[in-house]
Amino acid sequence: MANGSTICYQTELYGLKQPRRGKVRDIYEFGDNVLLVATDRISAFDVVLPTPIPMKGAVLTQLSRFWFDMMRDIVPNHVISTSVNDFPEELQPFQEILNLRSTLAVKAEMFPVECVARGYITGSGWKEYRQKGSVCGISLPPGLRECDRLPEPIFTPATKAETGHDENISYQEAASIIGQDNAARLKELTLKLYSRAVEHALSKGIIIADVKFEFGIYKGDIILCDELLTPDSSRFWPLSEYQPGKSQPSFDKQYVRDYLEQINFDKKPPGPELPSSVVEGTTEKYLEAYRLLTGLKKW
């Protein structure tokens, strides 16, 4: 699987404890460490679809690795290794399926809030702004258009949801959940990470409209966890096509969402199979984001 082309919808690593399965990741525990396997599953409208997207898991893992390396001077992260050769002996028989899509990480005590930075008004923020003129309790200037750039990035935390959508909360609500000091530190880190990512991405022709970060505590220190600045956790828009006042083309599930809307999908499981044209178009969007942001043509 040197090129990441092996398709993985769900892992079955026999002899190991059954994983905890998220929408995209299968998570195995190894004492104080965890193995995160980014499968090729894709979800849309909070429904996991039956059709995998080839190479998606490899893109999520390798793009995250790129960003973790870039951001390590701002905050430590959970990564031990993304090389299967470094993994425990019991994982070596599964090299073919784990290669390129797996991360061995320390097991952190995760904060029960997601840390979102927004530099543009879109998605749930745009919906709230139209109703209240604010996002997560932060008042914004009147007259903003959909996808306008904000005067400055804002920190908008959210509660984590095992199923369905996360819910936006105010900074004060986040502080009541995780403590004032932790909230202040996570806000500072979130905006600092976002600022660096935006600067890099713009130089590569990509706008990062917003991004979700996850943090945890490991040996008393705050560390950055989960995936980082991927098309699944961020909104990437092509700079060359940016036109505020409407929704933007993106480097993620746009082909999938458009297809599901076209067939009037009721947004309830089970989801439909995806045609090959949608699968191929989605794979290419993920790969294009990876190539542009990393400057690499292959892993």
C-alpha positions in Angstrom: 0.0 0.0 0.0 2.8 2.4 -0.7 0.5 4.8 -2.5 -2.3 4.6 0.0 -4.7 3.0 -2.6 -5.9 0.1 -0.4 -9.5 0.8 0.4 -10.4 0.6 4.1 -14.1 1.0 5.1 -13.7 -0.7 8.5 -10.7 -2.3 10.3 -10.8 -5.8 11.7 -7.4 -6.2 13.5 -8.0 -9.8 14.7 -6.6 -10.6 18.2 -7.0 -7.0 19.4 -9.8 -5.5 21.5 -12.7 -4.3 19.4 -12.2 -0.6 18.5 -14.3 2.3 19.3 -15.7 3.5 15.9 -16.4 7.1 15.1 -17.9 8.4 11.9 -14.5 8.1 10.2 -12.0 6.7 12.7 -11.5 3.3 14.3 -9.7 3.8 17.7 -7.8 1.0 19.4 -6.3 1.3 22.9 -2.8 0.1 23.9 -2.3 0.8 27.6 -1.3 4.5 27.8 -1.4 4.8 24.0 -4.1 4.7 21.3 -4.0 3.8 17.6 -6.1 6.1 15.4 -7.0 4.5 12.0 -8.5 7.0 9.5 -10.7 4.8 7.4 -12.2 5.8 4.0 -15.7 6.1 5.4 -17.4 9.4 4.7 -20.4 11.0 6.4 -22.7 13.7 5.1 -25.6 15.3 7.0 -24.4 13.2 10.0 -25.1 9.9 8.1 -22.2 7.5 7.5 -22.5 6.4 3.9 -22.0 2.9 2.7 -19.5 3.9 -0.1 -15.9 4.5 0.8 -13.8 7.3 -0.7 -10.4 5.8 -1.8 -7.3 7.4 -0.2 -9.4 9.7 2.1 -8.0 8.1 5.2 -4.4 8.5 4.0 -5.0 12.2 3.2 -6.5 12.9 6.6 -3.5 11.2 8.4 -0.7 12.6 6.2 -2.1 16.1 6.1 -2.6 16.1 9.9 1.1 14.9 10.2 2.2 17.8 8.1 0.3 20.4 10.2 1.3 18.7 13.6 5.0 19.1 12.5 4.4 22.8 11.6 2.6 23.6 14.8 4.7 21.8 17.4 6.5 25.0 18.5 3.1 26.5 19.4 1.8 23.5 21.4 2.9 19.8 21.8 0.7 17.2 20.2 -0.3 13.6 20.8 1.6 12.0 17.9 4.1 9.2 18.7 4.5 8.0 15.1 2.6 7.7 11.8 5.1 5.0 10.6 3.8 1.5 11.0 7.3 0.2 11.5 7.3 2.1 14.8 4.1 0.5 16.0 3.8 -2.3 18.6 4.7 -5.8 17.5 1.1 -7.0 17.5 0.3 -4.4 14.8 3.0 -5.5 12.3 0.8 -8.2 10.7 -1.6 -5.4 9.6 0.9 -3.2 7.9 -0.9 -3.3 4.5 -4.1 -1.8 5.9 -2.6 0.5 8.5 0.1 2.1 6.3 -0.3 5.8 5.7 -3.7 6.0 7.5 -2.7 5.3 11.1 -1.4 7.3 14.0 0.0 5.9 17.2 -0.7 8.6 19.9 -0.6 9.1 23.6 -3.9 8.8 25.4 -4.8 12.3 26.7 -7.7 13.3 28.9 -9.7 15.2 26.3 -11.5 18.5 27.0 -15.2 18.1 26.5 -15.4 21.1 24.2 -14.3 21.6 20.6 -12.3 24.7 19.9 -13.4 26.5 16.7 -11.8 29.5 15.0 -13.7 31.4 12.4 -12.2 33.9 10.0 -15.2 34.0 7.7 -18.9 34.0 8.3 -20.4 30.8 7.0 -22.1 27.6 8.1 -23.8 27.6 11.5 -22.2 31.0 12.2 -23.9 32.5 9.2 -27.2 31.1 10.2 -26.9 32.5 13.8 -25.6 35.9 12.5 -28.7 36.3 10.3 -31.0 35.7 13.3 -29.1 37.5 16.0 -26.2 39.5 14.5 -23.8 37.5 16.6 -22.0 34.2 16.7 -21.7 32.3 20.0 -22.5 35.5 21.8 -19.9 37.6 19.9 -21.5 40.6 18.3 -20.4 41.2 14.7 -20.7 44.2 12.4 -24.0 44.6 10.6 -24.3 44.1 6.9 -22.0 41.1 6.5 -22.6 38.9 3.5 -22.4 35.1 3.5 -18.7 34.1 3.4 -17.4 37.6 4.1 -14.1 37.7 5.9 -14.5 38.8 9.5 -12.6 41.9 10.8 -10.6 39.5 12.9 -10.8 35.7 13.7 -13.1 34.8 16.5 -13.1 31.8 19.0 -16.4 30.0 19.0 -16.4 26.8 21.2 -18.8 24.0 20.8 -20.0 21.0 22.8 -19.0 17.6 21.5 -21.8 15.3 20.2 -21.3 11.6 19.8 -24.0 11.6 17.2 -25.6 14.5 15.3 -24.3 18.1 15.3 -22.1 19.7 17.8 -23.7 22.7 19.5 -22.2 26.2 19.5 -21.8 27.7 23.0 -20.5 31.0 24.3 -17.0 31.5 25.7 -18.6 31.9 29.2 -20.4 28.5 28.9 -17.1 26.9 27.8 -15.3 28.4 30.8 -18.0 27.0 33.1 -17.3 23.5 31.7 -13.5 23.4 31.6 -12.5 26.3 33.9 -11.6 29.9 33.3 -7.8 29.3 33.0 -8.2 26.4 30.6 -10.7 28.3 28.5 -8.4 31.3 28.2 -5.4 29.1 27.2 -7.4 27.1 24.7 -8.7 30.3 23.1 -5.2 31.7 22.9 -3.8 28.5 21.3 -6.8 28.2 18.9 -6.4 31.6 17.5 -2.6 31.3 17.3 -2.8 28.0 15.4 -5.5 29.3 13.1 -3.4 32.4 12.3 -0.4 30.4 11.3 -2.4 28.0 9.2 -4.3 30.8 7.4 -1.0 32.5 6.5 0.5 29.2 5.1 -2.7 28.2 3.2 -3.2 31.6 1.6 0.4 31.4 0.2 -0.8 28.1 -1.4 -4.0 29.5 -2.9 -6.4 28.2 -0.2 -8.6 30.1 2.2 -9.2 28.4 5.6 -12.7 29.7 6.5 -12.9 28.0 9.8 -11.3 25.1 11.7 -12.0 22.8 14.6 -9.3 21.9 17.1 -9.3 19.3 19.9 -7.1 19.5 22.9 -6.4 17.3 25.9 -4.3 17.0 29.0 -1.3 14.7 29.1 1.0 14.5 32.1 -0.3 17.9 33.3 0.2 19.7 30.0 -2.2 20.8 27.3 -1.6 19.0 24.0 -3.2 19.1 20.6 -5.0 15.9 19.6 -7.2 14.2 17.0 -6.9 15.3 13.4 -5.5 18.7 12.4 -6.6 21.1 9.6 -8.0 18.5 7.2 -10.9 18.9 4.8 -13.0 17.0 7.5 -12.2 19.4 10.3 -11.9 22.7 8.3 -13.5 24.6 5.5 -11.0 25.0 2.6 -12.0 27.3 -0.2 -10.0 28.0 -3.4 -8.7 31.6 -3.2 -9.0 32.0 -7.0 -12.7 31.4 -6.9 -13.6 33.3 -3.7 -16.7 35.5 -4.1 -18.5 36.6 -0.9 -22.2 36.8 -1.0 -22.8 33.2 -1.7 -21.6 29.7 -0.7 -18.1 28.8 -1.9 -16.7 25.8 -3.7 -14.7 23.7 -1.3 -12.1 20.9 -1.0 -14.2 18.4 0.9 -17.5 16.6 0.6 -19.1 19.0 -1.9 -19.6 16.4 -4.6 -21.2 14.1 -2.0 -23.5 16.8 -0.6 -24.5 18.0 -4.0 -25.4 14.5 -5.1 -27.4 13.7 -2.0 -29.4 17.0 -2.5 -29.9 16.1 -6.1 -31.5 12.8 -5.3 -33.5 14.3 -2.4 -31.9 12.2 0.3 -34.0 12.5 3.5 -30.8 12.8 5.6 -31.6 9.8 7.7 -29.8 6.5 7.8 -29.2 4.3 5.9 -27.5 6.4 3.3 -27.4 5.6 -0.4 -24.5 4.2 -2.4 -22.5 6.8 -4.2 -21.9 6.6 -8.0 -18.3 6.3 -9.2 -18.3 9.8 -10.6 -19.0 11.3 -7.2 -16.5 9.0 -5.5 -13.7 9.9 -8.0 -14.5 13.6 -7.8 -14.4 13.5 -4.0 -11.1 11.6 -3.9 -9.5 14.1 -6.2 -10.7 17.1 -4.1 -9.1 15.6 -1.0 -5.9 14.8 -2.9 -5.8 18.3 -4.4 -6.0 19.9 -0.9 -3.1 17.7 0.3 -0.9 18.5 -2.8 -1.5 22.2 -2.6 -1.0 22.6 1.2 2.0 20.3 1.5 3.7 21.0 -1.8 4.1 17.3 -2.2 2.8 15.2 -5.2 3.0 12.0 -3.2 3.3 10.7 0.3 
